[in-house]
Amino acid sequence: MRTLLLFLLIAMGAFATWWFLQKPSHNRQWADDVSQMLHADVNGDRVVLKNVRNFEWRTETDYTPRWETREYDLSQLQTADLVLSYWMGPKIAHTLVSFGFADGQYLTFSLEIRKEVGEEFSAWKGFFRQYEAILVAADEADIIRTRSNARGENVYIYRLAIPPEQLRTLFLAYVEQAQKLEKTPEFYNTLTSNCTTVVFDIAKRIVPDLPLDYRLLLSGYFAEYAHAQGGLVEGFGYTELQEKGYIVPRAKAMQVGENFSEVIRRGVPGM
C-alpha cells in the first residue's frame, strides 16, 4: 500500500510539473486560417480591425486566403445573432456570434484553437494545454459558409434578443478579448475556456445573474439554454426557432451574385 501511495504521489508530482511547464506562445508555425492575430483600435464609435479573415473556401484544403482591415461604426450596430455549427452529433457544437450593421455588413467572432500546421483538434487534448486560443473575426461568407458548405456541418442561426444599447457592450467585450489575447497568449481549454464559455462570460456583462447550466458544457444545447433565459427572439418556441434557423439548404442553393448573409437569414424569425 505504501509503495502504491508513493508511486501515485510521484506520478501526480510529475504531472503537475509537466502541467506548469507548458507555456502558451505566439511563436509557432500556425495553420493559414489562424496565422494572424486580430488587432483592434477603438476611438469612440469608430473601430478599426486589422486581420479580419475573409477566405474564399472551395473545400477544406482548397482556399484563397485574404486578411483585411475593416472599419466599423458602433453607432450603426443593429443586431447580434447566435450561430451553432454541429460537427460531431447533437450534443457538441461550435458557437459563434455575428453582429449586423445598418449598412448590411456582418462581422462574426469565434474563439478557436490556434492550430499549428498539420495539427487537428482533439477534445481530449484540449484539456491538457495543447492548444493556444485565438479570437477570429471574420466575414460570414468565410467563417459560416466554410462550415455549411465546405465542411458539411449542420449550421443554425438565431436572432438574439439584445437591446440596441447593449449591443455595443457585447461587441467591445469581444474586442477587449482580442486585445487581451494579442498581448498575452493563453491556452484553449475544452472545459473552461472555449467557444461557448466565452459567449457566456461576455453575456454576463449585461445579465450578471445568468445561471450555470449543463448546457454550457454540452454546447449543442446552448441555443436552447439561451431561449430558456429569454435570450432569443420572443414569440416563438425553441423547436420552431431551430427548424427555421437551419441554414444549410439555403447556403448550398445560393446563386452567384447573391449576398450570403441575406440568403441564410431568409425566413428566420426576427430577421
Solvent accessible surface area in square Angstrom, and as a share of the most:
residue,aa,sasa,rsa
1,M,186,0.83
2,R,215,0.78
3,T,110,0.64
4,L,98,0.49
5,L,100,0.50
6,L,105,0.52
7,F,128,0.53
8,L,84,0.42
9,L,101,0.50
10,I,107,0.54
11,A,45,0.35
12,M,130,0.58
13,G,37,0.36
14,A,63,0.49
15,F,99,0.41
16,A,42,0.33
17,T,79,0.46
18,W,93,0.33
19,W,55,0.19
20,F,132,0.55
21,L,124,0.62
22,Q,44,0.20
23,K,137,0.58
24,P,40,0.25
25,S,26,0.16
26,H,55,0.25
27,N,136,0.70
28,R,95,0.35
29,Q,137,0.61
30,W,26,0.09
31,A,15,0.12
32,D,74,0.38
33,D,15,0.08
34,V,1,0.00
35,S,34,0.22
36,Q,72,0.32
37,M,30,0.13
38,L,4,0.02
39,H,59,0.26
40,A,5,0.04
41,D,66,0.34
42,V,65,0.37
43,N,110,0.56
44,G,49,0.47
45,D,60,0.31
46,R,117,0.43
47,V,0,0.00
48,V,19,0.11
49,L,0,0.00
50,K,89,0.38
51,N,41,0.21
52,V,0,0.00
53,R,2,0.01
54,N,22,0.11
55,F,2,0.01
56,E,79,0.35
57,W,22,0.08
58,R,115,0.42
59,T,67,0.39
60,E,100,0.45
61,T,123,0.71
62,D,64,0.33
63,Y,59,0.22
64,T,51,0.30
65,P,72,0.45
66,R,94,0.34
67,W,69,0.24
68,E,50,0.22
69,T,88,0.51
70,R,41,0.15
71,E,94,0.42
72,Y,4,0.02
73,D,64,0.33
74,L,8,0.04
75,S,70,0.45
76,Q,80,0.36
77,L,14,0.07
78,Q,105,0.46
79,T,29,0.17
80,A,1,0.01
81,D,0,0.00
82,L,1,0.00
83,V,1,0.00
84,L,0,0.00
85,S,0,0.00
86,Y,22,0.09
87,W,107,0.37
88,M,100,0.45
89,G,40,0.38
90,P,97,0.61
91,K,112,0.48
92,I,50,0.25
93,A,3,0.02
94,H,24,0.11
95,T,2,0.01
96,L,1,0.00
97,V,5,0.03
98,S,0,0.00
99,F,0,0.00
100,G,3,0.03
101,F,10,0.04
102,A,49,0.38
103,D,102,0.53
104,G,46,0.44
105,Q,61,0.27
106,Y,43,0.16
107,L,0,0.00
108,T,0,0.00
109,F,1,0.01
110,S,1,0.01
111,L,5,0.02
112,E,21,0.09
113,I,16,0.08
114,R,10,0.04
115,K,46,0.20
116,E,59,0.27
117,V,90,0.52
118,G,75,0.72
119,E,37,0.17
120,E,137,0.61
121,F,71,0.30
122,S,34,0.22
123,A,36,0.28
124,W,189,0.66
125,K,82,0.35
126,G,0,0.00
127,F,62,0.26
128,F,82,0.34
129,R,62,0.23
130,Q,64,0.28
131,Y,1,0.00
132,E,7,0.03
133,A,7,0.05
134,I,1,0.01
135,L,3,0.02
136,V,6,0.04
137,A,1,0.01
138,A,0,0.00
139,D,31,0.16
140,E,1,0.00
141,A,41,0.32
142,D,0,0.00
143,I,0,0.00
144,I,1,0.01
145,R,73,0.27
146,T,1,0.01
147,R,11,0.04
148,S,0,0.00
149,N,43,0.22
150,A,27,0.21
151,R,82,0.30
152,G,50,0.48
153,E,20,0.09
154,N,69,0.36
155,V,1,0.00
156,Y,38,0.15
157,I,1,0.00
158,Y,2,0.01
159,R,33,0.12
160,L,28,0.14
161,A,43,0.34
162,I,31,0.16
163,P,56,0.35
164,P,101,0.63
165,E,129,0.58
166,Q,54,0.24
167,L,1,0.01
168,R,87,0.32
169,T,56,0.32
170,L,12,0.06
171,F,0,0.00
172,L,35,0.18
173,A,1,0.01
174,Y,6,0.02
175,V,2,0.01
176,E,81,0.36
177,Q,38,0.17
178,A,2,0.02
179,Q,71,0.31
180,K,111,0.47
181,L,2,0.01
182,E,59,0.27
183,K,177,0.75
184,T,74,0.43
185,P,31,0.19
186,E,47,0.21
187,F,34,0.14
188,Y,17,0.06
189,N,28,0.14
190,T,34,0.20
191,L,82,0.41
192,T,92,0.53
193,S,37,0.24
194,N,15,0.07
195,C,11,0.07
196,T,1,0.01
197,T,20,0.12
198,V,14,0.08
199,V,17,0.10
200,F,14,0.06
201,D,80,0.42
202,I,11,0.06
203,A,27,0.21
204,K,73,0.31
205,R,125,0.45
206,I,35,0.18
207,V,63,0.36
208,P,101,0.63
209,D,119,0.61
210,L,27,0.14
211,P,62,0.39
212,L,149,0.74
213,D,38,0.20
214,Y,127,0.48
215,R,34,0.12
216,L,13,0.06
217,L,102,0.51
218,L,61,0.30
219,S,9,0.06
220,G,3,0.03
221,Y,60,0.23
222,F,10,0.04
223,A,0,0.00
224,E,62,0.28
225,Y,5,0.02
226,A,12,0.09
227,H,57,0.25
228,A,64,0.50
229,Q,72,0.32
230,G,49,0.47
231,G,22,0.21
232,L,4,0.02
233,V,27,0.15
234,E,142,0.64
235,G,80,0.77
236,F,71,0.29
237,G,42,0.41
238,Y,41,0.16
239,T,88,0.51
240,E,61,0.27
241,L,5,0.02
242,Q,56,0.25
243,E,119,0.53
244,K,87,0.37
245,G,0,0.00
246,Y,62,0.24
247,I,1,0.00
248,V,15,0.08
249,P,80,0.50
250,R,58,0.21
251,A,1,0.01
252,K,116,0.49
253,A,63,0.49
254,M,45,0.20
255,Q,118,0.53
256,V,159,0.91
257,G,80,0.77
258,E,60,0.27
259,N,84,0.43
260,F,11,0.04
261,S,14,0.09
262,E,102,0.46
263,V,3,0.02
264,I,0,0.00
265,R,14,0.05
266,R,116,0.42
267,G,64,0.62
268,V,8,0.05
269,P,10,0.06
270,G,46,0.44
271,M,73,0.32
